[in-house]
């Protein structure tokens, strides 16, 4: 029995590719045109239409809704947001605390809407457990835990080796940190339910309609142009495909594997009865969930970046990446050594040059965008969408500033990525440095973070 490689993702193999929606038939007009039919675009359409039912909203999607990161991610609904520490430096600690609190609340908001709309996305609120299995990782974990508490997460726990094993028995784990602000879900079930809810509200969705260029009040496609006062770019890792956006956000690859359903005898050795989202404190980190049908879905970085900001076609990933992810799986859980890997795939996530997620509406042009989630988009897309809703209502005079429009990530400006080949060389070098640092930390007993990793963090702009 062979491993399915590509085919978008296991989530689509499990749930089925949706019936195609019609492409844009000709030139059209709208009040709001949203480019991108992933979580950001669909959540934005949902909240705008709920707030202002008479709005004529059109969503344009290049392939089909959820073809990108929204249909390929690890199903981590959690409160992480890229750039919070930088926003604390730029806008003050209290502003960053407000941003973190908004993210904490966003986890509950997604769960609430899913229930309200009758979307069964296999959501289980088990929180997030992040483990350490080297002295250097444990030191980073303790620092991480203290920082999160300082940003208002008073309900998180720092666990020793024994308490960690009572939750999930990760081989060699010497400690962990747990936050309740997280849930496991099936990404495509959420995506399909959300797209159906959006259409039921009266939003028009055109698939197989790639937007090649965005200009003020114009979204240009091969089939015609949609004209609207507001054009919102919600394209995340595929942003580089739009004219003039090649260097805006870097499409960083992430890959995943999913096992066959595991027998109870294996789960007896692992535990994981709380079905927490599972991560670690490595520099080239992993992420995993126990699925509703008792598989392990596990992801991490494979080949991190394709030259020229190219993206894949169907989610195929390299055999070496599949083997590397299997090695992580077996290192964490040795009793999985003989289990079959049913499916492997990859996708791209959007990375700004300073690794900060942003939401923007240019009031002079009507152009807006949200993204750069750096892999934390399952929840952040929801907060971004509600923020875009408030920004448009504020701009159109329907409301004043809100708690969301004054968050520090709104209207954040960031420089573009370097041209090729510097972009490719930089990303390849960064992840080579992180992998080397992880190897040295695993082999040694030093509690300090590897010096090369610290240098890579500074050069890359991650910290």
Secondary structure, 3 states (H helix, E strand, C coil): CCCEECCCCHHHHHHCCCCCCCCCCCCEEEEEEEECCCHHHHHHHHHHHHHCCCCCEEEECCCCCCCCHHHCCCCEEECCCCCHHHHHHHHCHHHHHHHHHHHHHHHHHHHHHHHHCCCCCCCECCCEEEEECCHHHHHHHHHHHHHHHHCCCCCCEEEEHHHHHHHECCCCCCEEEEECCEEECCHHHHHHHHHHHHHHHCCEEECCCCEEEEECCEEEECCEEEEEEEEEECCHHHHHHCCCCCCCCEEEEEEEEEECCCCHHHHHHHECCCCCEEEECCCCCCEEEECCCCCEEEEECCCCCCHHHCCCCCCCCCHHHHHHHHHHHHHHCHHHCCCCEEEEEEEEEEECCCCCCEEEEECCCCEEEEECCCCCHHHHHHHHHHHHHHHHHHHCCCCCCCCCCCCCCECCCCCCCCCCCHHHHHHHHHHHHHHHHHHHHHHCCCCCCCHHHHHHHHHHCCC
